[in-house]
Amino acid sequence: MTNSKGWIFAAGVVALALSLYLWFSGSQQAAIFVGLWVPSLWILADLVDQVETVAQ
């Protein structure tokens, strides 16, 4: 895993944790909004990894 991919993947994990926190603290709409970031960030991390692999 490259460094760039790792940081973006970690941001996705943080977004997932924040989403769970918001959900269980009673803010369901905010939790859903933040939860939608997770797959987007993970797809971005995979795209960055593919681009860095091709560039090498």
Biopython code that builds the backbone (N, CA, C, O; Angstrom):
import numpy as np
from Bio.PDB.StructureBuilder import StructureBuilder

atoms = [
    (1, "MET", "N", (0.853, -1.180, 0.000)),
    (1, "MET", "CA", (0.000, 0.000, 0.000)),
    (1, "MET", "C", (0.890, 1.231, 0.000)),
    (1, "MET", "O", (1.800, 1.361, 0.818)),
    (2, "THR", "N", (0.612, 2.122, -0.926)),
    (2, "THR", "CA", (1.410, 3.336, -1.007)),
    (2, "THR", "C", (0.995, 4.315, 0.083)),
    (2, "THR", "O", (-0.057, 4.165, 0.705)),
    (3, "ASN", "N", (1.827, 5.305, 0.300)),
    (3, "ASN", "CA", (1.568, 6.279, 1.343)),
    (3, "ASN", "C", (0.296, 7.078, 1.067)),
    (3, "ASN", "O", (-0.506, 7.294, 1.975)),
    (4, "SER", "N", (0.105, 7.516, -0.168)),
    (4, "SER", "CA", (-1.088, 8.294, -0.518)),
    (4, "SER", "C", (-2.351, 7.471, -0.302)),
    (4, "SER", "O", (-3.326, 7.952, 0.275)),
    (5, "LYS", "N", (-2.326, 6.245, -0.763)),
    (5, "LYS", "CA", (-3.492, 5.384, -0.607)),
    (5, "LYS", "C", (-3.786, 5.152, 0.866)),
    (5, "LYS", "O", (-4.947, 5.120, 1.275)),
    (6, "GLY", "N", (-2.746, 4.991, 1.655)),
    (6, "GLY", "CA", (-2.932, 4.745, 3.082)),
    (6, "GLY", "C", (-3.614, 5.889, 3.802)),
    (6, "GLY", "O", (-4.492, 5.669, 4.636)),
    (7, "TRP", "N", (-3.209, 7.126, 3.479)),
    (7, "TRP", "CA", (-3.825, 8.293, 4.126)),
    (7, "TRP", "C", (-5.281, 8.454, 3.717)),
    (7, "TRP", "O", (-6.121, 8.793, 4.550)),
    (8, "ILE", "N", (-5.591, 8.217, 2.452)),
    (8, "ILE", "CA", (-6.977, 8.345, 1.996)),
    (8, "ILE", "C", (-7.831, 7.233, 2.600)),
    (8, "ILE", "O", (-8.968, 7.474, 3.005)),
    (9, "PHE", "N", (-7.288, 6.015, 2.663)),
    (9, "PHE", "CA", (-8.012, 4.909, 3.282)),
    (9, "PHE", "C", (-8.271, 5.201, 4.758)),
    (9, "PHE", "O", (-9.357, 4.926, 5.268)),
    (10, "ALA", "N", (-7.273, 5.756, 5.440)),
    (10, "ALA", "CA", (-7.435, 6.112, 6.855)),
    (10, "ALA", "C", (-8.521, 7.172, 7.028)),
    (10, "ALA", "O", (-9.282, 7.131, 7.994)),
    (11, "ALA", "N", (-8.593, 8.117, 6.098)),
    (11, "ALA", "CA", (-9.659, 9.125, 6.160)),
    (11, "ALA", "C", (-11.030, 8.466, 6.038)),
    (11, "ALA", "O", (-11.989, 8.904, 6.674)),
    (12, "GLY", "N", (-11.125, 7.421, 5.229)),
    (12, "GLY", "CA", (-12.375, 6.666, 5.116)),
    (12, "GLY", "C", (-12.738, 5.964, 6.412)),
    (12, "GLY", "O", (-13.907, 5.920, 6.794)),
    (13, "VAL", "N", (-11.745, 5.421, 7.081)),
    (13, "VAL", "CA", (-11.994, 4.755, 8.365)),
    (13, "VAL", "C", (-12.444, 5.774, 9.407)),
    (13, "VAL", "O", (-13.349, 5.500, 10.195)),
    (14, "VAL", "N", (-11.820, 6.938, 9.414)),
    (14, "VAL", "CA", (-12.225, 8.004, 10.341)),
    (14, "VAL", "C", (-13.657, 8.445, 10.043)),
    (14, "VAL", "O", (-14.440, 8.668, 10.966)),
    (15, "ALA", "N", (-14.001, 8.571, 8.770)),
    (15, "ALA", "CA", (-15.364, 8.944, 8.395)),
    (15, "ALA", "C", (-16.362, 7.882, 8.850)),
    (15, "ALA", "O", (-17.462, 8.212, 9.291)),
    (16, "LEU", "N", (-15.983, 6.618, 8.744)),
    (16, "LEU", "CA", (-16.848, 5.536, 9.216)),
    (16, "LEU", "C", (-17.057, 5.633, 10.724)),
    (16, "LEU", "O", (-18.183, 5.502, 11.205)),
    (17, "ALA", "N", (-15.988, 5.861, 11.464)),
    (17, "ALA", "CA", (-16.099, 5.990, 12.919)),
    (17, "ALA", "C", (-16.955, 7.197, 13.292)),
    (17, "ALA", "O", (-17.781, 7.117, 14.201)),
    (18, "LEU", "N", (-16.761, 8.311, 12.596)),
    (18, "LEU", "CA", (-17.561, 9.504, 12.859)),
    (18, "LEU", "C", (-19.033, 9.249, 12.547)),
    (18, "LEU", "O", (-19.912, 9.694, 13.285)),
    (19, "SER", "N", (-19.298, 8.545, 11.472)),
    (19, "SER", "CA", (-20.667, 8.217, 11.109)),
    (19, "SER", "C", (-21.341, 7.362, 12.186)),
    (19, "SER", "O", (-22.491, 7.604, 12.553)),
    (20, "LEU", "N", (-20.621, 6.374, 12.681)),
    (20, "LEU", "CA", (-21.180, 5.537, 13.755)),
    (20, "LEU", "C", (-21.427, 6.348, 15.023)),
    (20, "LEU", "O", (-22.450, 6.176, 15.686)),
    (21, "TYR", "N", (-20.499, 7.223, 15.354)),
    (21, "TYR", "CA", (-20.674, 8.084, 16.522)),
    (21, "TYR", "C", (-21.921, 8.960, 16.372)),
    (21, "TYR", "O", (-22.727, 9.074, 17.295)),
    (22, "LEU", "N", (-22.064, 9.572, 15.203)),
    (22, "LEU", "CA", (-23.225, 10.429, 14.976)),
    (22, "LEU", "C", (-24.531, 9.645, 15.039)),
    (22, "LEU", "O", (-25.527, 10.126, 15.580)),
    (23, "TRP", "N", (-24.520, 8.439, 14.483)),
    (23, "TRP", "CA", (-25.731, 7.615, 14.474)),
    (23, "TRP", "C", (-26.170, 7.278, 15.892)),
    (23, "TRP", "O", (-27.341, 7.425, 16.242)),
    (24, "PHE", "N", (-25.223, 6.826, 16.700)),
    (24, "PHE", "CA", (-25.588, 6.408, 18.050)),
    (24, "PHE", "C", (-25.767, 7.580, 19.013)),
    (24, "PHE", "O", (-26.274, 7.403, 20.121)),
    (25, "SER", "N", (-25.354, 8.770, 18.595)),
    (25, "SER", "CA", (-25.609, 9.940, 19.431)),
    (25, "SER", "C", (-26.933, 10.614, 19.057)),
    (25, "SER", "O", (-27.303, 11.626, 19.652)),
    (26, "GLY", "N", (-27.641, 10.061, 18.082)),
    (26, "GLY", "CA", (-28.980, 10.533, 17.762)),
    (26, "GLY", "C", (-29.072, 11.455, 16.560)),
    (26, "GLY", "O", (-30.146, 11.995, 16.293)),
    (27, "SER", "N", (-28.000, 11.652, 15.836)),
    (27, "SER", "CA", (-28.022, 12.534, 14.669)),
    (27, "SER", "C", (-27.961, 11.682, 13.399)),
    (27, "SER", "O", (-26.939, 11.631, 12.714)),
    (28, "GLN", "N", (-29.079, 11.016, 13.103)),
    (28, "GLN", "CA", (-29.092, 10.047, 12.016)),
    (28, "GLN", "C", (-28.848, 10.680, 10.648)),
    (28, "GLN", "O", (-28.147, 10.088, 9.827)),
    (29, "GLN", "N", (-29.399, 11.856, 10.378)),
    (29, "GLN", "CA", (-29.206, 12.466, 9.067)),
    (29, "GLN", "C", (-27.741, 12.832, 8.823)),
    (29, "GLN", "O", (-27.223, 12.627, 7.725)),
    (30, "ALA", "N", (-27.086, 13.367, 9.831)),
    (30, "ALA", "CA", (-25.660, 13.691, 9.693)),
    (30, "ALA", "C", (-24.841, 12.412, 9.532)),
    (30, "ALA", "O", (-23.867, 12.385, 8.780)),
    (31, "ALA", "N", (-25.238, 11.355, 10.238)),
    (31, "ALA", "CA", (-24.518, 10.081, 10.143)),
    (31, "ALA", "C", (-24.606, 9.501, 8.739)),
    (31, "ALA", "O", (-23.622, 8.977, 8.217)),
    (32, "ILE", "N", (-25.774, 9.593, 8.131)),
    (32, "ILE", "CA", (-25.933, 9.091, 6.761)),
    (32, "ILE", "C", (-25.100, 9.925, 5.800)),
    (32, "ILE", "O", (-24.452, 9.386, 4.902)),
    (33, "PHE", "N", (-25.119, 11.248, 5.989)),
    (33, "PHE", "CA", (-24.335, 12.133, 5.123)),
    (33, "PHE", "C", (-22.847, 11.801, 5.202)),
    (33, "PHE", "O", (-22.187, 11.668, 4.172)),
    (34, "VAL", "N", (-22.318, 11.668, 6.415)),
    (34, "VAL", "CA", (-20.899, 11.358, 6.591)),
    (34, "VAL", "C", (-20.614, 9.928, 6.127)),
    (34, "VAL", "O", (-19.550, 9.666, 5.566)),
    (35, "GLY", "N", (-21.538, 9.013, 6.350)),
    (35, "GLY", "CA", (-21.356, 7.630, 5.934)),
    (35, "GLY", "C", (-21.222, 7.473, 4.431)),
    (35, "GLY", "O", (-20.599, 6.524, 3.956)),
    (36, "LEU", "N", (-21.806, 8.400, 3.679)),
    (36, "LEU", "CA", (-21.686, 8.338, 2.226)),
    (36, "LEU", "C", (-20.285, 8.684, 1.743)),
    (36, "LEU", "O", (-19.929, 8.372, 0.606)),
    (37, "TRP", "N", (-19.490, 9.320, 2.585)),
    (37, "TRP", "CA", (-18.120, 9.655, 2.203)),
    (37, "TRP", "C", (-17.236, 8.410, 2.129)),
    (37, "TRP", "O", (-16.288, 8.369, 1.346)),
    (38, "VAL", "N", (-17.543, 7.402, 2.938)),
    (38, "VAL", "CA", (-16.652, 6.244, 3.090)),
    (38, "VAL", "C", (-16.383, 5.535, 1.764)),
    (38, "VAL", "O", (-15.218, 5.391, 1.394)),
    (39, "PRO", "N", (-17.406, 5.086, 1.032)),
    (39, "PRO", "CA", (-17.078, 4.403, -0.233)),
    (39, "PRO", "C", (-16.396, 5.325, -1.237)),
    (39, "PRO", "O", (-15.557, 4.882, -2.021)),
    (40, "SER", "N", (-16.755, 6.604, -1.214)),
    (40, "SER", "CA", (-16.106, 7.547, -2.132)),
    (40, "SER", "C", (-14.620, 7.666, -1.837)),
    (40, "SER", "O", (-13.800, 7.677, -2.756)),
    (41, "LEU", "N", (-14.271, 7.756, -0.566)),
    (41, "LEU", "CA", (-12.859, 7.856, -0.190)),
    (41, "LEU", "C", (-12.110, 6.577, -0.529)),
    (41, "LEU", "O", (-10.975, 6.633, -1.004)),
    (42, "TRP", "N", (-12.731, 5.423, -0.291)),
    (42, "TRP", "CA", (-12.054, 4.166, -0.581)),
    (42, "TRP", "C", (-11.880, 3.951, -2.082)),
    (42, "TRP", "O", (-10.872, 3.394, -2.516)),
    (43, "ILE", "N", (-12.854, 4.391, -2.873)),
    (43, "ILE", "CA", (-12.702, 4.316, -4.329)),
    (43, "ILE", "C", (-11.589, 5.255, -4.779)),
    (43, "ILE", "O", (-10.791, 4.901, -5.647)),
    (44, "LEU", "N", (-11.532, 6.451, -4.193)),
    (44, "LEU", "CA", (-10.465, 7.388, -4.509)),
    (44, "LEU", "C", (-9.098, 6.796, -4.155)),
    (44, "LEU", "O", (-8.142, 6.948, -4.915)),
    (45, "ALA", "N", (-9.002, 6.124, -3.007)),
    (45, "ALA", "CA", (-7.736, 5.502, -2.604)),
    (45, "ALA", "C", (-7.309, 4.447, -3.616)),
    (45, "ALA", "O", (-6.130, 4.347, -3.956)),
    (46, "ASP", "N", (-8.268, 3.660, -4.098)),
    (46, "ASP", "CA", (-7.939, 2.637, -5.098)),
    (46, "ASP", "C", (-7.502, 3.280, -6.409)),
    (46, "ASP", "O", (-6.559, 2.813, -7.049)),
    (47, "LEU", "N", (-8.183, 4.350, -6.808)),
    (47, "LEU", "CA", (-7.807, 5.066, -8.031)),
    (47, "LEU", "C", (-6.409, 5.649, -7.929)),
    (47, "LEU", "O", (-5.626, 5.557, -8.875)),
    (48, "VAL", "N", (-6.090, 6.246, -6.792)),
    (48, "VAL", "CA", (-4.740, 6.798, -6.574)),
    (48, "VAL", "C", (-3.701, 5.684, -6.662)),
    (48, "VAL", "O", (-2.644, 5.867, -7.266)),
    (49, "ASP", "N", (-3.993, 4.542, -6.069)),
    (49, "ASP", "CA", (-3.071, 3.414, -6.122)),
    (49, "ASP", "C", (-2.846, 2.952, -7.555)),
    (49, "ASP", "O", (-1.713, 2.663, -7.940)),
    (50, "GLN", "N", (-3.913, 2.880, -8.351)),
    (50, "GLN", "CA", (-3.781, 2.464, -9.753)),
    (50, "GLN", "C", (-2.938, 3.464, -10.545)),
    (50, "GLN", "O", (-2.089, 3.064, -11.341)),
    (51, "VAL", "N", (-3.166, 4.752, -10.332)),
    (51, "VAL", "CA", (-2.419, 5.779, -11.049)),
    (51, "VAL", "C", (-0.945, 5.736, -10.664)),
    (51, "VAL", "O", (-0.069, 5.853, -11.520)),
    (52, "GLU", "N", (-0.677, 5.566, -9.365)),
    (52, "GLU", "CA", (0.724, 5.483, -8.931)),
    (52, "GLU", "C", (1.408, 4.236, -9.452)),
    (52, "GLU", "O", (2.608, 4.260, -9.727)),
    (53, "THR", "N", (0.667, 3.145, -9.593)),
    (53, "THR", "CA", (1.237, 1.904, -10.122)),
    (53, "THR", "C", (1.590, 2.079, -11.592)),
    (53, "THR", "O", (2.655, 1.635, -12.021)),
    (54, "VAL", "N", (0.732, 2.709, -12.364)),
    (54, "VAL", "CA", (0.970, 2.921, -13.786)),
    (54, "VAL", "C", (2.143, 3.890, -13.978)),
    (54, "VAL", "O", (2.932, 3.735, -14.910)),
    (55, "ALA", "N", (2.253, 4.877, -13.103)),
    (55, "ALA", "CA", (3.313, 5.880, -13.231)),
    (55, "ALA", "C", (4.708, 5.330, -12.953)),
    (55, "ALA", "O", (5.707, 5.946, -13.325)),
    (56, "GLN", "N", (4.776, 4.184, -12.308)),
    (56, "GLN", "CA", (6.093, 3.627, -11.954)),
    (56, "GLN", "C", (6.707, 2.913, -13.094)),
    (56, "GLN", "O", (7.813, 2.386, -12.969)),
]
sb = StructureBuilder()
sb.init_structure("model")
sb.init_model(0)
sb.init_chain("A")
sb.init_seg("    ")
for serial, (resi, resn, name, xyz) in enumerate(atoms, 1):
    if name == "N":
        sb.init_residue(resn, " ", resi, " ")
    sb.init_atom(name, np.array(xyz, "f"), 0.0, 1.0, " ", f" {name:<3s}", serial, name[0])
structure = sb.get_structure()
